[in-house]
Amino acid sequence: MIHLLKWLYPGMKLKRWLLLFAIGVILFSFGGALAINYEYLGRAEEEIFMFVYRTVGSYDYMVTTVIGFVIVIIGSCLMLYSTRSIIRSIIAVLIPDRSESLVDMIYQERKLGRGPAITVIGGGHGLSVLLRGIKSATSNVSAVVTVADDGGSSGRLREELGIIPPGDLRNCLVALADTEPLMEKLFQYRFEGDTTLAGHSFGNLFIAAMNEVTGDMETALKESSKVLAVKGRVIPASKEHVRLDAIMTDGTVVEGESQIPEAHKKIRRVQLFPKKVAAVPAAIEAIESADAIILGPGSLYTSIMPNLLVDGVARALKKSKAIKIYICNVLTQPGETDRYTAAQHAKAILDHTGEGAIDYVLVNSTPIPEELWKGTGSTPVEIDEDKVNALGMGLIKADLMSTVEIGRHDPDKLCAAVMKIIYKLGIRD
């Protein structure tokens, strides 16, 4: 019974159609009665009267009313059952491998479709962790992803095929995917051995091939999203070829995203080469139409900053009325944010974008035992709330740490904390 009542849950958008279907049945019946003459309905009523009288020995006109209601209930049940069976037959053909019940599928999709519009900006492993959690709360997700990666498989494809690096884009697609585990493993599979394919992931090659077929990376990502049944959108910050450079405090310049942490020097600021890089229009639109904009988590200078340096992105971010949340890393990153506090992370972003880019800084409040990070080159990020507040931002603490990957965020905890901020503070007009 409870399972059947799920069809009447708010937001299912089925009750209106069931009502319309019932009205159609009533009109059909009324029209049929007019066409075949009322005397047949009168005869049916007489037969019911005679049957009851012979069975009981007396007759009350309320009996006809009760029988009428029983017929209505039986008819309604038949309508519901037949409608449900028709939909199930269609779903069985279109999505044969879905094991959950139809009503749960519909309710889940309707619920996710009503979720807030969230735009996340970043790249690397941190962004995919966030997306893996956020997709359980809303399907209105847009990921604006860095294209400055120049290492590994992405770097090789970038040089050999002249495409923007697909690695971070692939990770985001997989994180937002609603598909079979085997498909996810396939996209993340990395070739081994001594062949020319060694080191490449299948997903990178797939996206590269899709780019060749469609002639455009943005279109390639849209088509790849269909294959993986992605909930949301993955958008490159730019479709131009860029290089990320870092200007160190000693005045030296380190060229290339993968080389910056290897220099082990203190970073003053980062910049793109060329400096004027056009943004993908869909990325700007995603920022402008968002209810909430999230920066990070991820490498501060090499994953988050490259997006903000693309022409128009920082400007759109500061003009947006959305709630803007920066998710600070759990641990500092060797060669990039050594000994950085939460306030220093946030200030580095303001130094590159100007004021108005962040409303709230979300930090992990769970202590990390020293034996888990000592000797790694990383340290827990110090929470200096007063200095964060002095920057004009609010600071929010929550248990965000994964119990599986030490020093990483937990997708579900991260999603819960972010959604709590969004709903507690309200979605701005």
Sine and cosine of phi, psi and omega as CSV:
sin_phi,cos_phi,sin_psi,cos_psi,sin_omega,cos_omega
0.00,0.00,-0.71,0.70,0.02,-1.00
-0.87,0.49,-0.63,0.77,0.01,-1.00
-0.87,0.49,-0.65,0.76,0.00,-1.00
-0.93,0.36,-0.58,0.81,-0.01,-1.00
-0.92,0.40,-0.37,0.93,0.03,-1.00
-0.86,0.51,-0.47,0.89,0.02,-1.00
-0.90,0.43,-0.33,0.94,-0.03,-1.00
-0.98,-0.18,0.11,0.99,0.00,-1.00
-0.88,0.48,0.53,-0.85,0.07,-1.00
-0.87,0.49,0.64,-0.77,0.06,-1.00
1.00,0.01,-0.09,1.00,0.00,-1.00
-0.95,0.32,-0.41,0.91,-0.02,-1.00
0.85,0.53,0.61,0.79,0.04,-1.00
-0.90,-0.43,-0.49,0.87,-0.07,-1.00
-0.87,0.50,-0.63,0.78,-0.02,-1.00
-0.90,0.44,-0.60,0.80,-0.03,-1.00
-0.98,0.22,-0.56,0.83,0.09,-1.00
-0.91,0.42,-0.64,0.76,0.04,-1.00
-0.90,0.45,-0.70,0.71,0.03,-1.00
-0.89,0.46,-0.63,0.78,0.04,-1.00
-0.89,0.45,-0.67,0.74,0.00,-1.00
-0.91,0.42,-0.66,0.75,0.04,-1.00
-0.88,0.47,-0.64,0.77,0.04,-1.00
-0.89,0.46,-0.65,0.76,0.03,-1.00
-0.90,0.44,-0.68,0.74,0.00,-1.00
-0.89,0.46,-0.72,0.70,0.02,-1.00
-0.90,0.45,-0.63,0.77,0.04,-1.00
-0.88,0.48,-0.69,0.72,-0.01,-1.00
-0.92,0.40,-0.67,0.74,-0.01,-1.00
-0.91,0.42,-0.69,0.72,0.03,-1.00
-0.90,0.44,-0.62,0.78,0.05,-1.00
-0.90,0.45,-0.63,0.78,0.02,-1.00
-0.90,0.43,-0.65,0.76,0.04,-1.00
-0.91,0.42,-0.61,0.79,-0.06,-1.00
-0.94,0.35,-0.61,0.79,-0.09,-1.00
-0.99,-0.14,0.01,1.00,0.06,-1.00
1.00,0.04,0.66,-0.75,-0.04,-1.00
-0.91,0.42,-0.39,0.92,-0.10,-0.99
-0.88,0.48,-0.44,0.90,0.03,-1.00
-0.94,0.35,-0.58,0.81,0.08,-1.00
-0.93,0.38,-0.60,0.80,0.04,-1.00
-0.90,0.44,-0.66,0.76,0.03,-1.00
-0.90,0.43,-0.63,0.78,0.03,-1.00
-0.89,0.46,-0.65,0.76,0.02,-1.00
-0.91,0.41,-0.62,0.78,0.03,-1.00
-0.90,0.44,-0.65,0.76,0.00,-1.00
-0.90,0.44,-0.64,0.77,0.05,-1.00
-0.90,0.44,-0.67,0.74,0.01,-1.00
-0.86,0.51,-0.74,0.67,-0.05,-1.00
-0.91,0.41,-0.62,0.79,0.00,-1.00
-0.90,0.44,-0.72,0.69,0.00,-1.00
-0.91,0.42,-0.66,0.75,-0.04,-1.00
-0.90,0.43,-0.69,0.73,0.00,-1.00
-0.92,0.39,-0.55,0.84,-0.04,-1.00
-0.98,0.21,-0.69,0.72,-0.11,-0.99
-0.99,-0.14,-0.51,0.86,-0.04,-1.00
1.00,-0.08,-0.06,1.00,0.06,-1.00
-0.48,-0.88,0.11,-0.99,-0.05,-1.00
-0.55,-0.84,0.71,-0.71,0.08,-1.00
-0.84,-0.54,0.73,-0.68,-0.06,-1.00
-0.89,0.45,-0.30,0.95,0.08,-1.00
-0.91,0.41,-0.40,0.92,0.00,-1.00
-0.88,0.48,-0.67,0.75,0.03,-1.00
-0.87,0.49,-0.64,0.76,0.02,-1.00
-0.89,0.45,-0.71,0.71,0.01,-1.00
-0.88,0.47,-0.70,0.71,0.02,-1.00
-0.88,0.47,-0.61,0.79,0.04,-1.00
-0.88,0.48,-0.70,0.71,0.02,-1.00
-0.90,0.44,-0.63,0.78,0.03,-1.00
-0.88,0.47,-0.68,0.73,0.02,-1.00
-0.90,0.44,-0.65,0.76,0.04,-1.00
-0.88,0.48,-0.70,0.71,-0.01,-1.00
-0.89,0.45,-0.69,0.72,0.03,-1.00
-0.88,0.48,-0.69,0.73,0.02,-1.00
-0.89,0.45,-0.65,0.76,0.01,-1.00
-0.90,0.44,-0.68,0.74,0.02,-1.00
-0.89,0.47,-0.66,0.75,0.03,-1.00
-0.90,0.43,-0.64,0.77,0.03,-1.00
-0.88,0.47,-0.74,0.67,-0.02,-1.00
-0.89,0.46,-0.71,0.71,-0.05,-1.00
-0.91,0.42,-0.68,0.74,-0.02,-1.00
-0.93,0.37,-0.64,0.77,0.03,-1.00
-0.89,0.45,-0.71,0.70,0.01,-1.00
-0.88,0.48,-0.66,0.75,-0.02,-1.00
-0.92,0.40,-0.61,0.79,0.03,-1.00
-0.89,0.45,-0.72,0.70,-0.01,-1.00
-0.90,0.44,-0.68,0.74,0.02,-1.00
-0.88,0.47,-0.60,0.80,0.01,-1.00
-0.91,0.42,-0.64,0.77,0.01,-1.00
-0.92,0.38,-0.72,0.70,-0.01,-1.00
-0.88,0.47,-0.61,0.79,-0.02,-1.00
-0.88,0.47,-0.50,0.86,0.02,-1.00
-0.99,0.14,-0.68,0.73,-0.07,-1.00
-0.97,0.24,-0.64,0.76,-0.01,-1.00
-0.76,-0.65,0.97,0.25,-0.11,-0.99
-0.93,0.37,-0.36,0.93,-0.12,-0.99
-0.99,-0.11,0.04,1.00,0.00,-1.00
-0.97,0.23,0.85,-0.52,-0.07,-1.00
-1.00,-0.01,-0.42,0.91,-0.05,-1.00
-0.96,0.30,0.30,-0.95,-0.05,-1.00
-0.93,0.38,0.42,-0.91,-0.05,-1.00
-0.88,0.48,-0.71,0.71,-0.04,-1.00
-0.89,0.46,-0.61,0.79,0.03,-1.00
-0.93,0.38,-0.62,0.79,0.04,-1.00
-0.88,0.47,-0.74,0.67,-0.04,-1.00
-0.91,0.41,-0.70,0.71,-0.03,-1.00
-0.89,0.46,-0.66,0.75,-0.01,-1.00
-0.90,0.43,-0.69,0.73,-0.01,-1.00
-0.92,0.40,-0.65,0.76,0.03,-1.00
-0.90,0.43,-0.66,0.75,-0.01,-1.00
-0.89,0.45,-0.73,0.69,0.00,-1.00
-0.91,0.41,-0.58,0.82,-0.01,-1.00
-0.92,0.38,-0.38,0.92,0.02,-1.00
-1.00,-0.01,-0.01,1.00,-0.03,-1.00
-0.94,0.35,0.30,-0.95,-0.02,-1.00
-0.91,0.42,0.45,-0.89,0.06,-1.00
-0.99,0.16,0.91,-0.42,-0.06,-1.00
-0.88,-0.47,0.79,-0.61,0.09,-1.00
-0.93,-0.37,0.83,-0.56,0.00,-1.00
-0.94,-0.35,0.62,-0.78,-0.07,-1.00
-0.81,-0.59,0.80,-0.59,0.00,-1.00
0.29,-0.96,-0.60,-0.80,-0.01,-1.00
0.10,-1.00,-0.03,-1.00,0.04,-1.00
0.95,0.31,-0.22,-0.98,-0.07,-1.00
-0.91,0.42,-0.60,0.80,-0.06,-1.00
-0.87,0.49,-0.67,0.74,-0.02,-1.00
-0.91,0.42,-0.65,0.76,-0.01,-1.00
-0.91,0.41,-0.53,0.85,0.07,-1.00
-0.89,0.45,-0.71,0.70,0.02,-1.00
-0.88,0.48,-0.72,0.69,-0.03,-1.00
-0.89,0.46,-0.59,0.80,0.00,-1.00
-0.88,0.48,-0.54,0.84,0.04,-1.00
-1.00,0.09,-0.68,0.73,-0.09,-1.00
-0.88,0.47,-0.54,0.84,-0.06,-1.00
-0.90,0.43,-0.26,0.97,0.05,-1.00
-0.99,0.12,-0.14,0.99,-0.03,-1.00
-0.93,-0.36,-0.47,0.88,0.00,-1.00
-0.38,-0.93,0.53,-0.85,0.09,-1.00
-0.98,-0.18,-0.01,1.00,0.02,-1.00
-1.00,-0.01,0.89,0.45,-0.08,-1.00
-0.90,-0.43,0.72,-0.69,0.11,-0.99
-0.81,-0.58,0.82,-0.57,0.01,-1.00
-0.96,-0.28,0.90,-0.43,0.08,-1.00
-1.00,-0.08,0.90,-0.44,-0.26,-0.97
-0.90,-0.44,0.64,-0.77,0.01,-1.00
-0.89,0.45,0.52,-0.85,0.04,-1.00
-0.83,-0.56,0.44,0.90,-0.04,-1.00
-0.99,-0.12,-0.01,1.00,-0.03,-1.00
-0.89,0.46,0.74,-0.67,0.00,-1.00
-0.74,-0.67,0.28,0.96,-0.02,-1.00
-0.92,-0.38,0.23,-0.97,0.10,-0.99
0.87,0.50,-0.53,-0.85,-0.02,-1.00
-0.87,0.50,-0.66,0.76,-0.01,-1.00
-0.88,0.48,-0.69,0.73,0.00,-1.00
-0.90,0.44,-0.63,0.78,0.01,-1.00
-0.92,0.40,-0.70,0.72,0.02,-1.00
-0.91,0.40,-0.58,0.82,0.05,-1.00
-0.87,0.49,-0.68,0.73,-0.03,-1.00
-0.97,0.24,-0.67,0.74,-0.11,-0.99
-0.98,0.20,-0.60,0.80,-0.08,-1.00
-0.95,-0.32,-0.15,0.99,0.02,-1.00
0.94,0.34,0.49,0.87,0.01,-1.00
-0.95,-0.30,0.28,-0.96,0.11,-0.99
-0.94,0.33,0.53,-0.85,-0.10,-0.99
-0.87,0.49,0.79,-0.61,-0.08,-1.00
-1.00,-0.02,-0.12,0.99,-0.15,-0.99
-0.86,0.52,-0.81,0.59,0.00,-1.00
-0.92,0.40,-0.56,0.83,0.05,-1.00
-0.90,0.44,-0.67,0.74,0.03,-1.00
-0.88,0.47,-0.72,0.69,-0.01,-1.00
-0.86,0.50,-0.62,0.79,0.01,-1.00
-0.94,0.34,-0.64,0.76,0.05,-1.00
-0.86,0.51,-0.73,0.69,-0.02,-1.00
-0.91,0.42,-0.63,0.77,-0.01,-1.00
-0.90,0.43,-0.56,0.83,-0.02,-1.00
-1.00,-0.03,-0.02,1.00,-0.10,-1.00
-0.95,0.32,0.57,-0.82,0.11,-0.99
-0.86,-0.51,0.95,0.30,-0.14,-0.99
-0.63,-0.77,-0.02,-1.00,-0.04,-1.00
-0.93,0.37,0.56,-0.83,0.01,-1.00
-0.83,0.56,-0.55,0.84,-0.01,-1.00
-0.89,0.45,-0.63,0.77,0.01,-1.00
-0.91,0.41,-0.63,0.78,0.04,-1.00
-0.90,0.44,-0.70,0.72,0.03,-1.00
-0.88,0.47,-0.60,0.80,0.00,-1.00
-0.90,0.44,-0.72,0.69,-0.03,-1.00
-0.93,0.38,-0.47,0.88,-0.01,-1.00
-1.00,-0.07,-0.08,1.00,-0.04,-1.00
-0.90,0.43,0.73,-0.68,0.00,-1.00
-0.90,-0.43,0.80,-0.60,-0.03,-1.00
-0.93,0.37,0.57,-0.82,0.01,-1.00
-0.87,-0.50,0.01,-1.00,0.04,-1.00
0.99,-0.17,-0.33,-0.94,-0.09,-1.00
-0.93,-0.36,0.18,0.98,-0.03,-1.00
-0.99,0.17,0.11,-0.99,0.03,-1.00
-0.92,0.39,-0.30,0.95,0.02,-1.00
-0.99,0.12,-0.23,0.97,-0.06,-1.00
-0.83,0.56,0.76,-0.65,0.00,-1.00
1.00,-0.07,-0.34,0.94,0.02,-1.00
-0.99,0.16,0.60,-0.80,0.13,-0.99
-1.00,-0.08,0.52,-0.86,-0.01,-1.00
-0.87,0.49,-0.63,0.77,-0.02,-1.00
-0.87,0.49,-0.65,0.76,0.05,-1.00
-0.88,0.47,-0.68,0.73,0.01,-1.00
-0.91,0.41,-0.61,0.79,0.01,-1.00
-0.89,0.46,-0.74,0.67,-0.01,-1.00
-0.90,0.43,-0.64,0.77,0.04,-1.00
-0.88,0.47,-0.68,0.74,0.02,-1.00
-0.92,0.40,-0.66,0.75,0.02,-1.00
-0.89,0.45,-0.58,0.81,0.05,-1.00
-0.90,0.43,-0.64,0.77,0.03,-1.00
-0.91,0.41,-0.64,0.77,-0.04,-1.00
-0.94,0.35,-0.70,0.71,-0.07,-1.00
-1.00,0.05,-0.38,0.92,0.00,-1.00
0.99,0.15,0.12,0.99,-0.05,-1.00
-0.39,-0.92,0.74,-0.67,-0.06,-1.00
-0.92,0.39,-0.62,0.79,0.01,-1.00
-0.88,0.48,-0.69,0.72,0.05,-1.00
-0.92,0.40,-0.62,0.78,0.01,-1.00
-0.87,0.50,-0.64,0.77,0.01,-1.00
-0.93,0.36,-0.61,0.79,0.04,-1.00
-0.89,0.46,-0.71,0.71,0.00,-1.00
-0.93,0.36,-0.62,0.78,0.05,-1.00
-0.91,0.42,-0.55,0.84,0.03,-1.00
-0.89,0.46,-0.56,0.83,0.03,-1.00
-0.92,0.39,-0.63,0.78,0.00,-1.00
-0.89,0.45,-0.63,0.78,-0.06,-1.00
-1.00,-0.07,0.02,1.00,-0.04,-1.00
0.80,0.61,0.81,0.58,-0.08,-1.00
-0.96,0.28,0.71,-0.71,0.09,-1.00
-1.00,-0.06,0.99,-0.14,-0.03,-1.00
0.88,-0.48,-0.27,-0.96,-0.04,-1.00
-0.77,-0.63,0.58,-0.82,0.12,-0.99
-0.90,-0.44,0.86,-0.51,-0.13,-0.99
-0.80,-0.60,0.80,-0.59,0.11,-0.99
-0.94,0.34,0.61,-0.79,0.01,-1.00
-0.88,0.47,-0.57,0.82,0.02,-1.00
-0.50,-0.87,0.38,-0.92,0.09,-1.00
-0.97,-0.25,0.11,0.99,0.02,-1.00
-1.00,-0.01,0.41,-0.91,0.03,-1.00
-0.99,0.16,0.84,-0.54,-0.05,-1.00
-0.77,-0.64,0.34,-0.94,0.11,-0.99
-0.80,-0.60,0.68,-0.73,0.03,-1.00
-0.99,-0.13,0.83,-0.56,0.04,-1.00
-0.90,-0.44,0.47,-0.88,0.04,-1.00
-0.85,-0.53,0.74,-0.67,0.11,-0.99
-0.99,-0.14,0.88,-0.47,-0.06,-1.00
-1.00,0.08,0.26,-0.97,-0.02,-1.00
-0.91,0.40,-0.35,0.94,0.04,-1.00
-1.00,0.01,0.08,1.00,0.05,-1.00
1.00,-0.06,-0.20,0.98,0.01,-1.00
-0.96,0.26,0.40,-0.91,0.01,-1.00
-0.88,-0.48,0.80,-0.60,0.04,-1.00
-0.96,-0.28,0.83,-0.56,-0.07,-1.00
-0.98,-0.18,0.76,-0.65,0.07,-1.00
0.97,-0.24,0.77,-0.64,-0.05,-1.00
-0.83,0.56,-0.69,0.73,-0.06,-1.00
-0.95,0.32,-0.33,0.95,-0.05,-1.00
-1.00,0.01,-0.32,0.95,-0.10,-1.00
-0.88,0.47,-0.78,0.63,0.01,-1.00
-0.91,0.41,-0.44,0.90,-0.04,-1.00
-0.95,0.31,-0.33,0.94,-0.03,-1.00
-0.96,0.30,-0.43,0.90,0.01,-1.00
0.79,0.61,0.72,0.69,0.09,-1.00
-0.83,-0.56,0.32,-0.95,0.00,-1.00
-0.98,0.21,0.77,-0.63,-0.08,-1.00
-1.00,0.05,0.74,-0.67,0.10,-0.99
-1.00,0.03,-0.75,0.66,0.07,-1.00
-0.28,-0.96,0.23,-0.97,0.05,-1.00
-0.87,-0.50,0.34,-0.94,0.00,-1.00
-0.50,-0.87,0.38,-0.93,0.03,-1.00
-1.00,-0.10,0.51,-0.86,0.15,-0.99
-0.80,-0.59,0.86,-0.52,-0.06,1.00
-0.92,0.38,0.36,-0.93,-0.08,-1.00
-0.95,0.32,-0.54,0.84,-0.01,-1.00
-0.99,-0.11,0.97,-0.24,-0.04,-1.00
-0.81,-0.58,0.84,-0.54,-0.06,-1.00
-0.96,0.28,0.66,-0.75,0.05,-1.00
-0.99,0.11,0.43,-0.90,0.15,-0.99
-0.94,0.34,0.80,-0.60,-0.04,-1.00
-0.80,0.60,-0.59,0.81,-0.01,-1.00
-0.90,0.43,-0.50,0.87,0.02,-1.00
-0.93,0.36,-0.69,0.72,0.04,-1.00
-0.90,0.43,-0.66,0.75,0.01,-1.00
-0.89,0.46,-0.63,0.78,0.00,-1.00
-0.90,0.43,-0.60,0.80,0.02,-1.00
-0.94,0.33,-0.68,0.73,-0.05,-1.00
-0.93,0.37,-0.52,0.86,-0.08,-1.00
-0.99,-0.14,0.08,1.00,-0.10,-1.00
-0.98,0.21,0.51,-0.86,0.19,-0.98
-1.00,0.07,-0.47,0.88,0.03,-1.00
-0.55,-0.83,0.64,-0.77,0.04,-1.00
-0.86,-0.52,0.77,-0.63,-0.07,-1.00
-0.87,-0.50,0.78,-0.63,0.10,-1.00
-0.97,-0.23,0.80,-0.60,0.02,-1.00
0.99,0.12,-0.17,-0.99,-0.03,1.00
-0.96,0.28,0.19,-0.98,0.00,-1.00
0.53,-0.85,0.01,-1.00,-0.01,-1.00
-0.86,0.50,0.83,-0.55,-0.11,-0.99
-0.86,0.52,-0.80,0.60,-0.11,-0.99
-1.00,0.05,-0.49,0.87,-0.12,-0.99
-0.97,-0.25,-0.17,0.99,0.03,-1.00
-0.89,-0.46,-0.65,0.76,-0.05,-1.00
-1.00,0.02,-0.77,0.64,-0.09,-1.00
-0.84,0.54,-0.67,0.74,-0.04,-1.00
-0.82,0.57,-0.57,0.82,0.03,-1.00
-0.92,0.40,-0.67,0.74,-0.07,-1.00
-0.95,0.32,-0.32,0.95,0.00,-1.00
-1.00,0.04,-0.20,0.98,0.07,-1.00
-0.93,0.36,0.68,-0.73,-0.12,-0.99
-0.83,0.56,0.83,-0.56,0.08,-1.00
0.99,-0.11,-0.33,0.94,-0.06,-1.00
-0.94,0.35,-0.79,0.61,0.00,-1.00
-0.88,0.47,-0.64,0.77,0.01,-1.00
-0.88,0.47,-0.71,0.70,0.02,-1.00
-0.91,0.42,-0.60,0.80,0.00,-1.00
-0.89,0.46,-0.72,0.69,-0.04,-1.00
-0.94,0.34,-0.54,0.84,-0.01,-1.00
-0.98,0.22,-0.39,0.92,-0.07,-1.00
-0.89,0.46,0.60,-0.80,0.07,-1.00
-1.00,-0.02,0.06,1.00,-0.01,-1.00
-0.93,0.36,0.34,-0.94,0.14,-0.99
-0.95,0.31,0.78,-0.62,-0.08,-1.00
-0.92,-0.39,0.87,-0.49,-0.09,-1.00
-0.86,-0.50,0.78,-0.62,0.14,-0.99
-0.97,-0.25,0.83,-0.56,0.02,-1.00
-0.99,-0.11,0.94,-0.35,-0.04,-1.00
-0.98,0.21,0.56,-0.83,0.03,-1.00
-0.90,0.43,0.41,-0.91,0.04,-1.00
-0.96,0.29,-0.68,0.74,0.01,-1.00
-0.86,-0.51,0.42,-0.91,0.13,-0.99
-0.94,0.33,0.32,-0.95,-0.04,-1.00
-0.93,-0.38,0.85,-0.53,-0.03,-1.00
-0.84,0.55,0.71,-0.71,0.03,-1.00
0.98,0.19,0.00,1.00,-0.05,-1.00
-0.72,-0.69,-0.77,0.64,-0.03,-1.00
-0.75,-0.66,0.64,0.77,-0.02,-1.00
-0.82,0.57,0.81,-0.58,0.06,-1.00
0.89,0.46,0.30,0.95,0.05,-1.00
-0.94,0.33,0.67,-0.74,0.15,-0.99
-1.00,-0.01,0.09,-1.00,0.03,-1.00
-0.87,0.49,-0.67,0.74,-0.01,-1.00
-0.91,0.43,-0.60,0.80,0.01,-1.00
-0.93,0.38,-0.59,0.81,0.09,-1.00
-0.87,0.50,-0.77,0.64,-0.05,-1.00
-0.91,0.42,-0.65,0.76,-0.02,-1.00
-0.90,0.43,-0.59,0.81,0.03,-1.00
-0.86,0.50,-0.62,0.78,0.03,-1.00
-0.92,0.39,-0.70,0.71,0.02,-1.00
-0.89,0.45,-0.56,0.83,0.02,-1.00
-0.89,0.46,-0.46,0.89,-0.03,-1.00
-0.99,-0.11,-0.36,0.93,-0.09,-1.00
-0.90,-0.43,-0.44,0.90,-0.17,-0.99
1.00,-0.05,0.17,-0.99,-0.05,-1.00
-0.92,0.38,0.47,-0.88,0.05,-1.00
0.98,-0.18,0.08,1.00,-0.04,-1.00
-1.00,0.03,-0.33,0.94,-0.06,-1.00
-0.69,-0.72,0.72,-0.69,0.11,-0.99
-0.98,-0.19,-0.66,0.76,-0.09,-1.00
-0.68,-0.73,0.61,-0.80,0.09,-1.00
-0.94,-0.33,0.85,-0.53,0.01,-1.00
-0.98,-0.19,0.84,-0.55,-0.06,-1.00
-0.80,-0.59,0.40,-0.92,0.06,-1.00
-0.98,0.18,0.74,-0.67,-0.03,-1.00
-0.97,-0.23,-0.07,1.00,-0.06,-1.00
-0.99,0.14,0.84,-0.54,0.03,-1.00
-0.88,0.47,0.61,-0.79,0.03,-1.00
-0.94,-0.35,0.87,-0.48,0.00,-1.00
-0.81,0.59,0.66,-0.75,-0.09,-1.00
-0.86,0.51,-0.56,0.83,-0.04,-1.00
-0.91,0.40,-0.27,0.96,-0.02,-1.00
-1.00,0.08,-0.37,0.93,-0.01,-1.00
-0.84,-0.54,-0.23,0.97,-0.03,-1.00
-0.90,0.44,0.74,-0.67,0.01,-1.00
1.00,0.01,-0.06,1.00,-0.01,-1.00
-1.00,-0.01,-0.22,0.98,-0.09,-1.00
1.00,-0.01,-0.15,0.99,0.03,-1.00
-0.96,-0.28,0.39,-0.92,0.10,-1.00
-0.67,-0.74,0.46,-0.89,0.06,-1.00
-0.86,0.51,0.65,-0.76,0.01,-1.00
-0.93,0.36,0.83,-0.55,0.01,-1.00
-0.95,0.32,0.71,-0.70,0.00,-1.00
-1.00,-0.09,0.98,-0.20,0.03,-1.00
-0.96,-0.27,0.99,0.15,-0.15,-0.99
-0.86,0.51,-0.67,0.74,-0.04,-1.00
-0.87,0.50,-0.65,0.76,-0.01,-1.00
-0.95,0.30,-0.54,0.84,0.08,-1.00
-0.91,0.42,-0.72,0.70,0.03,-1.00
-0.88,0.48,-0.58,0.81,0.00,-1.00
-0.91,0.42,-0.38,0.92,0.05,-1.00
-0.99,0.14,-0.04,1.00,0.00,-1.00
1.00,0.04,0.40,0.92,-0.02,-1.00
-0.85,-0.53,0.45,-0.90,0.15,-0.99
-1.00,-0.01,0.49,-0.87,0.03,-1.00
-0.89,-0.45,0.76,-0.65,-0.03,-1.00
-0.83,-0.55,0.81,-0.59,-0.01,-1.00
-0.97,-0.22,0.61,-0.79,0.03,-1.00
-0.35,-0.94,0.38,-0.92,0.10,-1.00
-0.97,0.24,0.95,-0.30,-0.09,-1.00
-0.88,-0.47,-0.15,0.99,-0.20,-0.98
-0.98,0.21,0.65,-0.76,0.07,-1.00
-0.97,0.25,0.60,-0.80,0.07,-1.00
-1.00,-0.03,-0.10,0.99,-0.01,-1.00
-0.99,-0.15,-0.74,0.67,0.01,-1.00
-0.93,-0.37,0.98,-0.21,-0.02,-1.00
-0.89,0.45,0.73,-0.68,-0.02,-1.00
1.00,0.03,-0.01,1.00,0.02,-1.00
-0.93,-0.37,0.29,-0.96,0.07,-1.00
-0.99,0.11,0.47,-0.88,0.11,-0.99
-1.00,-0.04,0.80,-0.60,-0.08,-1.00
-0.84,0.55,-0.71,0.70,-0.06,-1.00
-0.94,0.34,-0.66,0.75,0.03,-1.00
-0.90,0.43,-0.65,0.76,-0.01,-1.00
-0.90,0.44,-0.70,0.71,0.02,-1.00
-0.87,0.49,-0.72,0.70,-0.01,-1.00
-0.87,0.49,-0.68,0.74,-0.01,-1.00
-0.92,0.40,-0.69,0.72,-0.02,-1.00
-0.91,0.42,-0.72,0.69,-0.02,-1.00
-0.91,0.42,-0.56,0.83,0.04,-1.00
-0.90,0.45,-0.67,0.74,0.03,-1.00
-0.89,0.46,-0.73,0.68,-0.06,-1.00
-0.89,0.46,-0.73,0.68,-0.06,-1.00
-0.98,0.21,-0.53,0.85,-0.01,-1.00
-0.94,0.34,-0.67,0.75,-0.03,-1.00
-0.99,0.11,-0.28,0.96,0.03,-1.00
1.00,0.03,0.53,-0.85,0.05,-1.00
-1.00,0.07,0.84,-0.54,-0.09,-1.00
-0.95,0.30,0.48,-0.88,0.06,-1.00
-0.99,0.13,0.00,0.00,0.00,0.00
